[in-house]
Amino acid sequence: MKQFYKHNIFLFTLGLMLLSSCKEQKANRNKTVFKYNEAAGITSLDPAFSNRTENIWAVNQIFNGLVQLNDTLAVVPCIAKKWEISDDGLNYTFHLRNDVYFHNHYLFKNGKGRKVLASDFVYSFNRLLDPAIASPGVWVLNAVAQNDDAILAVNDSTLKITLSKPYRPFLNLLSMPYCSVVPNEIANHFKKDFRSNPIGTGPFVFKFWAEGEKMVLLKNQNYFEFFEGKRMPFLDAVNISFLKDRQTSFLEFVKGNFDFMSGIDGSYKDELLTRTGALQKKYVSKVNMSKIPFLKTDYLGFNLDYTEGIGALTNESKIKIRNAINYGFDRKKMVLYLRNNIGVAALNGFVPKGMPRFDTTVVGYNYQPEKAKQLLKEAGFADGKNLPEIQLITTAVYLDVCEYIQSELSQLGIKIKVEVLLPAVNSELIANNKAAFFRKSWVADYADKENYMSVFYSKNFSPNGPNYTHFKNDEFDKLYEASLTMIANEELQINFKRMEEIIIAEAPVVPLYYDDAVFFYHKNIKGLKGNPLNLLQLKSVSKIKANESN
């Protein structure tokens, strides 16, 4: 009899386990998981280290700041519901929402996330400024005054920031992930390990990270933002893989194992796109493509402090040679044949097409081989005779572009030697002023033309700033400094145009193309939109399950 009862109890227990397992499997089937691959990997989930696109995309799902950018790149409320700026442009007062909570964590009281207070922003900004943290984003707060009350919690819901001098782009900078709010209890506890133990206020909660393999984020059930009356986010989870091979990643996307893919790689661009940049017919019924102007300019840069080769010539001759190179190749043909029309030929200076108030009246460089030949002759090198060879460094990804330019310029007698380097070596040489001629790109940190002009400001010489060419022009510097405090009006646009004209005349760079932000995603993904900053925003994205799409 005892054996009979034991047997029945065993069967009953087994039945409960099977029932529970079935329910769990059914529940998992009903969950919507957004899957994508990050070939370059993620190095940190700490907002203080969101200096790489890969990090920014993940951080953007977990954290929020005072303000954010909308689809048109206008600054709009986030945790701050409103703000005032003093007439002198020095004082910014932010009024916070009272319904924003940090994600749950065992270090909080009762394990429940607490409400975000103004003092949390004081802590977060001071943490960003802390030399011990060594954040690459410390520059974002350069305009803040250097006194103890410059970042002040007036009360729990009011934050005041005082600047040392007016700085027009300041609100834009506060939209960057660097300026996200973090809880002192968690950040102080984990210290450097906060990178892999992030707690924020964002639409998704960190769950799991096996570095180099997989990362999982789960839906924040208490997120404070709504869309069309519904609480965001609409996805149950985000699953990030780390396949390094882009061709393999593309094949997994085609098979449906990834929901989304960004950008174009040479290994599959012709398989996916026609020559003119449209989807190949076999993918039209399966995949959506979003393409919008990206705040990214790809360019070649001259090191103006380099004293070998053409660097040993007179300044007048060097300017003429640099201009000849700019006029010596067809940018439109380059974008069409090498990039399948992804991007736009850079014919209007350095500021890219995706920038608000992009100025089409700025006249840059178009293809004028005869003008290039004349400039070479005026420089004393007719048909390139006796012109020193110029070494151009690049990485393998951009070899085809550099070789195209090399071939085009050779027809004018300009000899370019292309050297392919590992990305880390290439970056180090450029940053430390050890490359005569180099390929680089500038991606906007925030949506303001000032960000692009900062690349040529003399006080930003590398390695301490983004002026990798070491360009210096007194008139340009004065115009740049004036732009920092000017009101956003027509006078400011005239100021920016004049700065572009100086750059075009002296040609420290060779603008190549203004890139496009390109997203590819399957038909069952809704609400995914590209934007000029190439941010991945998943809070308003939904995924239709297979049984719902029939």
VEXNUDO-702173 format. One record per residue: residue in three letters; x, y, z of N, C-alpha, C in turn. Coordinates in steps of 0.02 Angstrom, whole numbers, plus 50000, padded with zeros to 5 digits. Example, Ala and Ser with C-alpha at 12.3 -4.5 7.8 and 13.67 -1.06 7.14 Angstrom:
Ala506604971650390506154977550390506604983550390Ser506424988850354506844994750357506455000250394
END
This chain:
Met500414993950000500005000050000500435006350000Lys500975006350042501415012150045501735013449977Gln501925007949943502225008849877501725011849828Phe501095009849835500555012549791500495020049801Tyr500485022249865500425029449879501045033249855Lys501635030249867502245033449844502245034249768His502015029049735501985029249662501515034649637Asn500925035249669500435040349650500695047349664Ile501025048049721501305054649738501835056649687Phe502245051649667502765052949617502445055249551Leu501915051549530501575053349467501255060249471Phe500955061749529500635068249540501145073949536Thr501725072749570502255077849569502535078849499Leu502625073149464502875073449396502385077249351Gly501745076049362501225079549323501245087049334Leu501335088949398501375096149413501985099249379Met502545095649380503155098249349503065099049274Leu502745094049242502625094349170502155100049152Leu501635100849195501145106249184501485113049190Ser501905113649242502275119849253502735121349195Ser503075116049171503535116749115503165118949052Cys502575116049040502175117848981501955125048985Lys501735127049046501525134049055502105138849042Glu502695136949068503285141149059503465141648985Gln503435135848949503595136048878503095140248840Lys502455139648859501935143648826502045151048839Ala502225152648902502345159648920502935162448880Asn503465158348873504055160548835503885161548762Arg503445157048736503245157848665502865164348655Asn502515166648706502125172748700502535179048710Lys503165178248730503595184148740503885186448674Thr503965193048668504275195848609504985198048626Val505465194948592506165196248604506475199248541Phe506775205148548507115208448492507845206248492Lys508065203448436508735200548432509165204148380Tyr509765206148401510225208948352510945207048371Asn511395207948323512095206148333512525212348338Glu513025212148382513485217648389514195215048376Ala514395215448312515035212348291515635215448327Ala515605221848340516185225348370516215224348446Gly515695221348475515695220148547515505226348587Ile515365225148651515205230448699515735230248754Thr516005235948772516535236048822516295238248890Ser515725241948893515485244248958514755246348952Leu514375245249007513685247549012513645253449060Asp514205256149079514235262149122514165268249076Pro513665272549087513585278449044514205282849039Ala514615282749091515225286849091515715284549037Phe515595278549009516035275948957515655274548892Ser515135278448880514735277648819515035281848762Asn515645280148744515995283748691516055279748626Arg515735273948624515725269848564514995268448546Thr514855268248481514165266948459513885260648491Glu514295255448495514065249048522513845249748595Asn514245253548634514065254748704513455259148709Ile513425264348668512875269148670512215265748658Trp512185261248609511555257848593511285254048653Ala511725250548689511505246748747511335251348806Val511765256248819511655261048873511005264748864Asn510845266248801510235269948785509605266248804Gln509645259548810509055255648830508975255348906Ile509525256448942509525255449015509465261949055Phe509685267449025509735273749062509345279449029Asn509215284649069508925290849044509305296849072Gly509215302549041509505308849065508965314049076Leu509175320149088508705325649098508285326849036Val508615326748978508275328248915508455322948863Gln508105323048807508235318448752508095321948687Leu508265318848631508145321748565507565318148532Asn507135321948498506595318748461506835317048390Asp506375314948348506565312648281506865318048237Thr506715324448254506995329948215507605333048249Leu507855329548300508445331548338508345337848380Ala507715339248396507565344648443507605341948514Val507845346048561507885344048631507185344148662Val506995338548692506325337948723506405335048793Pro505895335548835505945333048904506055325548908Cys506375323448963506435316348980506295315849055Ile506805315149097506685315149169506525322249192Ala506815327249159506615334149172505995335649131Lys505455337649163504825339049127504825346049097Lys505235350649125505305357349097505935360549125Trp506125366149097506725369649120506695376949101Glu507095381049136507175388149119507915389749112Ile508065394449067508745396849057508745404249072Ser509195406549114509225413649132509395417849071Asp509225424249074509335428849018510065429248998Asp510515428549047511225429049032511525422449007Gly511105417249003511315410848977511765406949024Leu511805408749087512255405449134511925400349179Asn511285401249192510935396949241510385392849208Tyr510415386249218509925381649192509575378449252Thr508915379049255508525376149310508055370849281Phe508125364749306507735359149282507245356749335His506625355449314506105353049359505965345749340Leu506065341149388506035334049374505335331149382Arg505215325849344504605321949354504645318549422Asn504055316849449504045313349514503845306049508Asp503865303349447503655296349437504195292149404Val504825294249413505385290649383505765286849438Tyr505835280249429506155276049480506735272149449Phe507245271049490507785266649469507525259449467His507855255449427507685248349423507775245049492Asn507405239849503507455236149567508165233249575His508405233149637509055230249652509085228649727Tyr509445223249743509465221149814509795226249860Leu510175230949832510505236049874510025241649894Phe509455242149860508945246949880508525244049937Lys508195248249974507755246050029507215241450002Asn507155235550032506665230450012506765228149940Gly507345229649912507495227449844507125231249790Lys506765236449808506355240349761506715246649740Gly506705248149675507025254249651506705260449680Arg507115265149700506845271249731506755276849680Lys506405282049701506265287749657506905291649642Val506955294249581507525298349561507425305449589Leu507955308049620507945314649650508455319149615Ala508395325549625508875330349596509585328849620Ser509655326549682510315324849709510645319149671Asp510245314849639510535309449598510895312249537Phe510645317749510510985320849453511615324349477Val511595327349537512195330449565512735325149571Tyr512555319349599513035313849605513285311549537Ser512825310549490513005307849425513485312449387Phe513345318949389513775323749353514455324349387Asn514465324449454515105324749489515505318449478Arg515165312849472515505306549457515825306849388Leu515475309849340515735310549272516375314849273Leu516385319849317516955324349322517535321549363Asp517415316249400517905313449446518505310549408Pro519125313249420519715310549385519825303149398Ala519595300749455519695293649471519275289149425Ile518715291749401518295287949354518625287849284Ala518955293449267519295294149202518825293049144Ser518245296149146517755295549093517975299349031Pro517925296348972518065300048910517545305448895Gly517005305548935516485310548924516535316548969Val517085317349005517155322849052517085329649017Trp517265330048953517245336348916516535339048909Val516035334748915515335336848906515155342348956Leu515475342349014515315347249066515845352649072Asn516235353649020516765358749021516495365749033Ala515885367049012515605373849019515345375249089Val515285370149131515025371149199515525374849241Ala515285379449282515715383549325516105379149373Gln516695381649394517125377749438517035379849511Asn516445378749538516335380049609515865374649637Asp515835374249703515475368849737514725368849723Asp514445374749709513715375149699513535375549625Ala514005374049580513855374549508513325369449487Ile513325363649521512805358549509512455357549575Leu511835360049580511515360649646510805357749645Ala510655353549695509965351249706509615356449750Val509195360549720508835365649757508345362249805Asn508015357149781507605352749822507575345949786Asp507155341449808507135334749779506955334649705Ser506595339649682506355339649613506625345449571Thr507105349149597507375354949561508135354749560Leu508415354949500509135354749490509355361249456Lys509885364249481510145370449451510865369249430Ile511025371149368511705370649342511935377549320Thr512525379549344512795386149327513405385349282Leu513415388949227513975388749180514475394349195Ser515095393349175515605398549184515525404149133Lys515245402449075515085407249023514545404348979Pro514165408348944513615405648903513885400648852Tyr513505395348843513695390148796513065387448763Arg512925389848703512295388448669512135380948661Pro512625376548645512455369448635512355365448699Phe512355368648758512375364848820511795359948827Leu511185361948810510615357448816510715351248772Asn510985352248712511125346648668511605341648700Leu512115344248734512595339848767512275335748821Leu511795338648856511465335048911511045329148886Ser510905328848821510525323248792510975317148781Met511625317948788512085312448775512065307348831Pro512185300948816512165295648868512635296848927Tyr513185300448914513635302148969513265305249029Cys512745309149013512395313049064511795309249094Ser511775302749087511255298649117511305298849193Val510725297749225510725297549298510865290449322Val511305289949373511475283449402511385283949478Pro511215278549512511105278649584511765277849622Asn511885282049671512525281849707512615275249745Glu512055272349771512115266149809512425260549768Ile512215260349704512445254849661513135256349632Ala513225262449606513865264249575514435264049626Asn514305266549686514825266449738514995259449761His514485255149762514585248249784515005244349734Phe514835244849669515175240849619515805244149592Lys515855250749598516425254549574516555252849500Lys517145250349482517295248949412516845243549383Asp516605239149426516165233849402515445236149388Phe515325242549397514675245349377514585244449302Arg515135243749266515105242649193514695236449175Ser514695231449220514335225349207513775224049258Asn513625229149298513075228849346512675235349344Pro512435237149285512115243749277511405244049304Ile511255249449338510575250749361510395257849340Gly509875258449300509655264949277508915265849285Thr508625269949242507905271249243507575269549177Gly507955266749130507735266049062507205260849049Pro507005260148986506455255648968506625248248976Phe507265246648980507465239648989507935238949048Val507895233149080508275231649140508815226549123Phe509425227849146509965223149134509835216549169Lys509935210949133509825204349161510455199949161Phe510805199849103511335194849095511825197149042Trp512485195749054512995197349004513565192249009Ala513605187948960514185183548952514605186848898Glu515145190148919515525194448873515785190448813Gly515665193348755515865190048693515375184848668Glu514845183648707514355178548687513645181348681Lys513375183748737512675185948736512535190948792Met512055195448780511805200048830511045200048827Val510725200248885509995200248888509755206048930Leu509275209748903508945215148939508195213448942Leu507875214848998507165213349007506755219649012Lys506125219048996505655224648998505615227649068Asn505645234349072505525237849135504775238849142Gln504465235049187503735235249195503485241949222Asn503945245949251503745252249283504015258349247Tyr504165257549182504455263249145503965269049142Phe504225275149144503805281049154503525284149089Glu503785282249031503555285348969502995281248936Phe502545284848903501985281748868501995283848795Phe501715279548752501645281148681500935279448661Glu500565284448638499865283648618499455280248673Gly499585282448734499205280048792499435273448821Lys499945270348791500195263948815500885264648845Arg500975261348902501625261648935502155258048893Met502705261248883503275258148848503705254448899Pro504135249748876504215247448808503705242048790Phe503675240348726503195235348702503515228448693Leu504175228248693504535221848689504625218948759Asp504665212348763504785209148827505525208648844Ala505935208448792506655207648805507055209648743Val507695210948755508185212248701508755207348710Asn508925203848656509455198848657510005201048608Ile510595202348635511155204748594511675199348588Ser511855197448526512375192548514513015196148494Phe513575192448493514215195548478514615191448427Leu514295189748371514655186448317515125191448284Lys515765189848281516245194648254516245194948178Asp516075189348146516095189148073515445192248044Arg515515197648007514925201247983514545197347929Gln514905193347890514575189247840514125184047874Thr514385180947927513985176047965513385179447996Ser513485185348023512945189148053512395190748002Phe512615192547941512135193947888511725187747871Leu512045182047866511695175847850511195174047905Glu511375175347967510905174048023510315178848019Phe510435184947998509885189747989509415187247934Val509695185047878509285182547822508855176647845Lys509135172347887508765166447912508235168347965Gly508245174547987507755176648037507985175948108Asn508615174148119508865173248187509035179948219Phe509115185148179509175192048204508615196048173Asp508335200648212507775204748188508005210948151Phe508635212848161508855219548140509595219348122Met509785223548075510485224148055510605231448035Ser511185233948052511335241048038511945241547992Gly511905246347946512485247847904512605242847849Ile513125244247809513295240247752514025238047756Asp514145231747744514825229147743514975226547673Gly515605227247653515795225247586515675217947571Ser515645213747623515555206547613514865204747589Tyr514365209147599513695207347577513305213147544Lys513625218847534513245224647507512935223247439Asp513295219747394513015218347328512485212947329Glu512525208547378512005203447387511355206647410Leu511395211747451510805214747482510535220647442Leu510975224547411510775230747378510945230747304Thr510535234247266510695235547196511235240947193Arg511495242147134512015247247125511775254147148Thr511125255447138510855262047155510605262547227Gly510715257247266510555257647337509865255147357Ala509505251847312508855249047330508945241747350Leu508455239147388508485232047406508445227647344Gln508835222347343508775217347289508065214347292Lys507805212547234507105210247229506945204547276Lys507415199847286507255193947327507175195547401Tyr507365201747421507295203647492506715208447504Val506425211247451505915216347458505315213947499Ser505115207647490504525205047525504685202847596Lys505325202547614505525199947680505805205147727Val506095210447698506485215147738506265222347725Asn506255226347777506165233547770506845236947775Met506905242447739507535246247740507375253447757Ser507725256147806507655263147826508315266647812Lys508315271947773508925275547756508805283047764Ile509175286247809509115293447818509815296347825Pro509895302847811510555306047819510815305247890Phe511435303347896511775302047960512245307947974Leu512295309948036512755315348054513475312548057Lys513725310847999514395307847993514705309947927Thr515295312847932515675314747872516315310647869Asp516405307047815517035303447804517505307947764Tyr518135307947784518605312647753519325309947755Leu519745313147715520465312147720520745318347753Gly521225317547797521515323247832522265323847821Phe522495330047814523215331447809523475333647877Asn524035331047897524365333447958524775339547939Leu524535345447958524855351647936525515353047973Asp525655349248025526295349948061526835345148035Tyr526625340847988527105335847962527605339347916Thr528245338147926528765341947890529125337947836Glu528895331947822529195327947768528735328047707Gly529005326047649528605325847588528335332647569Ile527685333047555527405339647537527405344347597Gly527495341547657527525345647717528135350147719Ala528635348647678529245352747676529185358547627Leu528635358947590528545364247540528305370747573Thr528265376047533528005382447559527265381647574Asn527005385847618526295385247638525835386347578Glu526015391147534525605392547475525575386447429Ser526135383247419526155377347376525745371647406Lys525805370747471525445365347505524685366247498Ile524455372447505523735373747500523495372147429Lys523885374047379523695372747309523675365147296Ile524155361447323524165354147313523565350847347Arg523415353147409522845350447445522195351847407Asn522135357747379521535359347339521515355247275Ala522085354047245522115349947183521865342847198Ile522065340147254521825333447273521065333547283Asn520805338847312520085339347323519695339647258Tyr519975342747207519625343347142519785337447095Gly520225332947117520505328047070520155321347065Phe519585320347098519225313947092518475315147096Asp518105310447069517375310947064517035307647124Arg516785311747171516475309247232515815305547217Lys515435308147170514795305047153514895297947127Lys515385297047083515525290447056515765285747111Met516165288447157516415284447213515845281747256Val515365286047273514805283947314514365278947277Leu514265279947212513845275447173514145268447167Tyr514785268147149515085261647133515395258047193Leu515605261747242515935258547299515485257847359Arg514945261847361514505261747420513775260347401Asn513655258347340512985256847317512495262547334Asn512735268647326512335274647337512115275647410Ile512475272447456512345273747527512785279647547Gly512475285247559512835291447573512765296347515Val513015302347526512965307647476513655310747468Ala513855311947405514505315047392514565321547431Ala515135322647464515235328547506515445334447463Leu514945337947436515065343547391514925350247425Asn514735350247489514555356347524514945357447588Gly515585355847587515985357047646515995351247694Phe516135352647758516255347447808515625345447846Val515165350047857514545348547893514105344147850Pro513855338447876513485333647834512755335647823Lys512465332347775511785333847752511265332747806Gly511375328147853510865326747904510805332047958Met511255336847959511245342048010510655346748000Pro510275348248054509745353348048510025359848020Arg509665362747973509865368847938510505367847898Phe510565362047867511125360747822511125366047768Asp511715369047755511765374747710511985372547641Thr511515372347595511675370347526512035375847487Thr512075381847515512425387347480513175387147492Val513395382747537514125381847546514385377947486Val514855380947450515135377847389515795374447406Gly515795367747405516395364047421516765362147358Tyr516975355847354517375353447298516975348547256Asn516965349847190516685344947144517255342547098Tyr517085338247053517605335247010517795340046955Gln518405342846958518655347546908519395345846894Pro519525340646855520215338646842520655344046811Glu520355348146767520755353446736520965358646787Lys520515360146833520685364946886521225362046931Ala521185355446944521685352146985522375352546951Lys522395351446885523025351946848523315358946851Gln522875363946847523105370946849523395372546918Leu523075370146970523325371347038524005368047048Leu524095362047021524755358747026525285362846990Lys525105365546933525575369546894525765375846932Glu525265379046963525395385047002525835383547063Ala525785377447089526185375447146526905373747126Gly527025373347060527695371747036527795364547019Phe527235360847010527285353646996526815351846938Ala526935354746880526525353446821526515345946806Asp525915343246798525805336046785526095331646841Gly526175334646900526425330846958527165329546957Lys527525332346908528235331046901528615333546962Asn529025329146991529435330647051529035331547115Leu528385330347112527975330847172528115324747217Pro528305325847280528455320147324527845315447332Glu527995308947338527465304047349527135305347417Ile526485304447420526105305747482525865299047509Gln526015297647573525795291347603525125292447639Leu524635288347621523965288647651523855282347692Ile523705283147757523575277347799522815276347808Thr522625270047812521915268347818521855261447850Thr521245259147857521115252347880520825248247822Ala520785241747831520555237347776519845239047753Val519425241347799518725242747783518665248047729Tyr519135252747728519085258447682519615258147627Leu519915252347618520435251647568520175253047498Asp519565250747482519305251747414519225259147398Val518985263147446518905270347436519585273647425Cys520075271847467520735274847461521075272947396Glu520985266747374521295264647311520955268047251Tyr520305269347257519965273047204520265280047197Ile520345283447253520625290247252521345290047227Gln521725285047249522405284047225522435283547149Ser521985279447120521965278447048521775284847011Glu521265288347037521035294547004521585299847004Leu521915300647062522425305847068523045304247027Ser523175297847016523765295846977523725298546906Gln523115299446881523015302146813523215309546809Leu523275312646867523495319646869524235320146885Gly524545314446897525255314446915525385314646990Ile524845314247029524915314347103524995307147126Lys525555305747158525715298847178525515297947252Ile525045293247263524805291647330525005284447346Lys525325283447402525485276647426525005275047483Val524595269947474524095268047524524385262547569Glu524375263747635524605258847683524025256747728Val523895250247731523345247547772523615245547841Leu523305248147892523525246747960522945243748001Leu523125240548055522625238248103522275244348132Pro521615243948147521255249748172521575253148231Ala521825249248280522125252248340522755256148323Val523175253348279523795256548258523635262848219Asn523155262348173522955268048132522725273848176Ser522285272348224522015277548268522565280748310Glu523035276648334523575279248377524015284048338Leu524195282248276524615286648236524275293348222Ile523635293048206523265299248192523205303648254Ala523015300548310522925304348372523565307548397Asn524135304148385524775306648410525175310448358Asn524825312648305525135317248257525725314148219Lys525665307648203526215304148171526035301648100Ala525495304248073525285302348005525235308547961Ala525535308247902525525313947857524845314947824Phe524525309347807523895309447769523495303347792Phe522875304247810522495298847842521755299047825Arg521435293247828520705292847820520385292747888Lys519855296647896519515296947960518785298947948Ser518385298448000517695300847996517525304548060Trp517055309148054516835312748113516075311648121Val515905308448176515195307248192514995312148246Ala514445315648235514225320748282514065317748350Asp514295321048403514105319148471513425322048488Tyr513265327648457512635331048469512465335148406Ala511835336948399511595339748336511695347348333Asp512315349448324512475356548318513075357248272Lys513065362048225513615362948179514265364448216Glu514215367248275514805368748315515225362548326Asn514895356748333515245350448344515725348948286Tyr515535350548225515955349348167516515354448162Met516355360648179516865365948176517395365048231Ser517215361448285517705360348339518305356248314Val518215352648259518745348548230519315352848203Phe519185359348193519695363848164519895369448211Tyr519645369448272519805374648321520515373248348Ser520935378448349521645377448364521765375048436Lys521305376548482521395374248551521185366948561Asn520975363848506520785356748509521285352248475Phe521915354348471522425350148439522445343248472Ser522485338048430522585331348456523285330948487Pro523405326748536522965321348561522455323548613Asn522425330048628521965332448680521295334948653Gly521195334048589520565336248558520505333248489Pro519955334948453519815331748388520145335148328Asn520565340148339520895343548282521505339448262Tyr521385334048223521915329548203522365332448149Thr522135337448113522535340548060522995345948087His522875348248149523235353848180523155360248138Phe522565360948111522395367048074522335372948122Lys522605378648102522565384648143522455390748099Asn521925394548114521765400648077521445405448126Asp521735411248134521495416048185520775418248172Glu520605419648109519915421748095519435416048111Phe519615410048093519185404348109519075403748184Asp519615404248222519565403548295519095408748325Lys519135414848301518695420148327517965418748310Leu517845416448249517165414748229516895408848270Tyr517325403948281517115398148320516935400148391Glu517355404048423517235406148492516595410348496Ala516475414448446515855418448445515235414048438Ser515295408548401514715404248389514475400848453Leu514905400148502514725396648564514215400448605Thr514195406948597513735411048638513185414448597Met513205413548531512715416848488512035413448493Ile511505417348484510825414648480510755411048414Ala510355405748414510245401848352509815405848304Asn510125409848262509755413948214510155414248149Glu509945418648103510265419148038510995421448043Glu511135425748092511815428148101512275422248118Leu512035417548158512425411748176512555407448113Gln512065406748070512155402748009512665405947962Ile512665412647960513175416147919513865414947948Asn513905414848014514525413548049514795406648031Phe514365401648034514565394748017514775394247943Lys514415397747900514585397447828515285400247816Arg515445405747850516105408647842516655403847866Met516525400247921517005395347946517115389847894Glu516575387547863516635382447810517045385047751Glu516945391347733517305394247676518055394447690Ile518245395847752518955395947770519255388947763Ile518875384047787519115377047783519195374947710Ile518705376647668518735374847597519325378247563Ala519455384547579520005388147547520685385247566Glu520775383347628521435380947650521505373347646Ala520935369847641520925362647627521355358347672Pro521255358747738521615353947782521315346947778Val520725346347748520395339847741520125339047670Val519995332747653519675330947590519015327647608Pro518455331447611517805328247626517635323247572Leu517425317247591517275311947543516525311147532Tyr516165309447586515445308647580515115309647648Tyr514475311647645514065311947705513685305347708Asp513785301747761513525294947765512775294747778Asp512475288947766511775287647783511745282847842Ala511245283747884511095278747936510605273847905Val510815267547900510415262447866510235256847914Phe509585255647921509325250147962508975245147916Phe509095238747927508725233447894508375229347948Tyr507735227947938507365224147989506795220247956His506605214747989506095210447960505405213647965Lys504945211147923504285214047916503865213947980Asn504025209448026503625209048087503865213848141Ile504355217948126504595223048173504255229648156Lys503935232648206503565238848195503835244348242Gly503835250448217504035256248258504775257548261Leu505175253848223505895254948222506065260248170Lys506385265548192506545271048146507275273048154Gly507585274648098508265277348101508245284648120Asn508815287448137508865294548152509555297048135Pro509645303648126510285306348103510875304948149Leu510755303448213511295301748259511435294248261Asn511065290448220511135283248216511045279848284Leu510575282348323510415279248387509925273548377Leu510015268348416509535262848415509055263948473Gln508425265548456507925267048507507385261548504Leu507365257448557506925251548556506305252348600Lys506235257748636505675258348684504995258448649Ser504965260848587504325261148552504255255748498Val504715250948498504705245548448504275239748472Ser503915236748426503525230748442503695225348391Lys503545219148409503695213448366503075209048361Ile502835208148300502245204048289502445196648287Lys502145192748330502305185548332502015182048271Ala502305176448254502125172848192501385171248190Asn501085169048246500375167148246499915173148241Glu500185179248252499785185348246499805188348177Ser500315186448138500405189448072500025185748018Asn499725180048036499355176147986498645178947978
END
